[in-house]
Amino acid sequence: MDILTHKILGLMNEAETKAWASLCGYKFWMFGYHAAAWVKYNQLLDEPLPNPFKELVKSAQGK
């Protein structure tokens, strides 16, 4: 793994952690901000990772 990929993965981990923490605190705007950051970082990878928010979105679509 190169340095850039390692840095991107670190930023993705931080964005995911902040997104879930924001959601737990009913800070929906901040959840969206950090979730969107995770998605943008994921687009920079050669092999994108599965979206950790996918099940949450599916649940919301069913309401």
PLY file of the C-alpha trace (Angstrom):
ply
format ascii 1.0
element vertex 63
property float x
property float y
property float z
element edge 62
property int vertex1
property int vertex2
end_header
0.00 0.00 0.00
1.43 3.34 -0.98
1.55 6.41 1.24
-1.32 8.18 -0.52
-3.65 5.19 -0.17
-2.69 4.89 3.50
-3.50 8.58 4.04
-6.85 8.28 2.23
-7.83 5.25 4.31
-6.97 7.16 7.48
-9.14 10.08 6.40
-11.96 7.68 5.52
-11.78 6.09 8.95
-11.89 9.50 10.60
-14.84 10.62 8.43
-16.79 7.44 9.20
-16.19 7.77 12.93
-17.28 11.42 12.90
-20.35 10.60 10.79
-21.61 7.94 13.21
-20.85 10.18 16.21
-22.79 13.02 14.60
-25.76 10.78 13.93
-25.72 9.56 17.54
-25.85 13.19 18.66
-28.79 14.04 16.35
-26.48 16.31 14.31
-27.90 15.31 10.95
-26.19 18.05 8.93
-22.80 16.99 10.27
-23.60 13.34 9.60
-24.24 14.23 5.96
-21.06 16.26 5.76
-18.84 13.47 7.07
-20.65 10.71 5.16
-20.19 12.70 1.93
-16.50 13.15 2.74
-16.18 9.37 3.16
-17.79 8.84 -0.26
-15.47 11.37 -1.92
-12.38 9.78 -0.37
-13.62 6.36 -1.49
-13.78 7.61 -5.09
-10.04 8.32 -4.92
-9.14 4.68 -4.26
-8.21 2.28 -7.06
-10.53 -0.32 -5.51
-13.43 1.38 -3.68
-14.60 -0.05 -0.36
-18.21 -0.97 0.43
-20.20 1.98 1.74
-20.65 1.65 5.54
-23.83 3.74 5.34
-25.59 1.55 2.77
-27.80 -0.30 5.27
-28.83 2.98 6.89
-29.87 4.36 3.50
-31.81 1.18 2.68
-33.60 1.45 6.01
-34.51 5.08 5.35
-35.80 4.24 1.86
-38.18 1.71 3.37
-39.89 4.31 5.60
0 1
1 2
2 3
3 4
4 5
5 6
6 7
7 8
8 9
9 10
10 11
11 12
12 13
13 14
14 15
15 16
16 17
17 18
18 19
19 20
20 21
21 22
22 23
23 24
24 25
25 26
26 27
27 28
28 29
29 30
30 31
31 32
32 33
33 34
34 35
35 36
36 37
37 38
38 39
39 40
40 41
41 42
42 43
43 44
44 45
45 46
46 47
47 48
48 49
49 50
50 51
51 52
52 53
53 54
54 55
55 56
56 57
57 58
58 59
59 60
60 61
61 62
